[in-house]
Amino acid sequence: MLDFWDYLDRLIAESRIVIDRPRGSAHPHYPELIYPLDYGYLDQTHAIDGAGVDVWLGSQSERTLEAVALTVDLHKRDVEVKLLLGCNAAEKQMVLDFLNGSSMRAEIVYRDAGLAWLKSRRSVRRFSSQEVSRHLIEQILAAATWAPSAHNRQPWRFAVIAMAQHKTRLAQALGEAFQRDLALDGLPEHEIVAQVERSRQRIQQAPVVILLCLDRSAGDVYPDEKRQQAEYLMGVQSAALAGGYLLLAAHAVGLAGVWMCAPLFAPATAQQALDLPLTWEPQALILLGYPAQVPPARERRPIEEIARFWY
Ligand SMILES: Cc1cc2nc3c(=O)[nH]c(=O)nc-3n(C[C@H](O)[C@H](O)[C@H](O)COP(=O)(O)O)c2cc1C
């Protein structure tokens, strides 16, 4: 059965969006209130105030509806529903702050119990040339550190590169290692050159490159091999969780990224290229930037296939 959100999707799909209050413009009655995003309405629809259904339009290229804002206005004595289209987490917060700034109070209601934004993360491999501020990267790293870790050792380490010459050095070194591996596979020379070049370009063209490492000195030390191996695995799992959190945090603030496994095949090469401490074992390369092209969602296996319940 189609639900409330499906009906709203249909209303949006069948309507023209009119933006009559663009981002940066002032409220007609409260000039101190500046619209933080494009604001308008769905043409040929009707809300409680007789005008069209209100719409806030965010920066995401896919104009999906993940949330609505509910408002109560004691001055106008009305209650409204405002649609938040294509808004990332930061933009939803901006709308909330704006709405809570006048005679109104607002609350955001999320589709899919708030999980829709999580499901809308994609591995993005093409980025715009827009720079990413160090401040934003630091916020994302701080969010990543809220991942769980074995014994709370937080064994993750991040080598963050935005400077072109360092990206080139890393891309060059990883490219040479990749070339050697592909030669061992017996691939034809032109195929090797093309694959290595593609990988090198991807690293060089990403606005920010993060080498996610595991600090081997952070874990417990055991006398036996079995527990030592388990401890190592716990470290790898903890670092990977931080990488997953990092990708989700990036997505939440409107950035996008992709996980690249290249350094796993040449950890010493990556470590040396950046002159990292010897205990920092590279686990993955995470490319980040503002998305230029968001690929379509890749299919997920159904729950029945991947889970067994004793419920
Ligand atoms: C451990 C791991 C290694 C990955 N390695 C690469 C990689 O080397 N290159 C790449 O383009 N994507 C890589 N990915 C991204 C996956 O291809 C991607 O997550 C998957 O296709 C699902 O797409 P989605 O993330 O957009 O949902 C990797 C992901 C993980 C978790």
The ligand as a Gaussian input file, in Angstrom:
#p B3LYP/6-31G(d) Opt

LIG

0 1
 C       36.330000      -2.651000       1.762000
 C       35.875000      -1.876000       0.557000
 C       36.716000      -1.734000      -0.527000
 C       36.326000      -0.965000      -1.649000
 N       37.231000      -0.766000      -2.653000
 C       36.886000       0.045000      -3.682000
 C       37.845000       0.383000      -4.662000
 O       39.025000      -0.002000      -4.571000
 N       37.475000       1.152000      -5.694000
 C       36.189000       1.623000      -5.798000
 O       35.880000       2.330000      -6.766000
 N       35.233000       1.363000      -4.866000
 C       35.560000       0.582000      -3.810000
 N       34.631000       0.346000      -2.817000
 C       33.271000       0.887000      -2.937000
 C       32.271000      -0.218000      -3.345000
 O       32.446000      -0.541000      -4.709000
 C       30.848000       0.295000      -3.107000
 O       30.682000       0.545000      -1.728000
 C       29.790000      -0.712000      -3.556000
 O       29.846000      -0.919000      -4.936000
 C       28.362000      -0.273000      -3.204000
 O       28.089000       0.984000      -3.758000
 P       27.594000       2.191000      -2.801000
 O       28.690000       2.409000      -1.792000
 O       27.395000       3.371000      -3.721000
 O       26.308000       1.775000      -2.167000
 C       35.020000      -0.389000      -1.698000
 C       34.184000      -0.556000      -0.589000
 C       34.604000      -1.243000       0.536000
 C       33.697000      -1.346000       1.738000

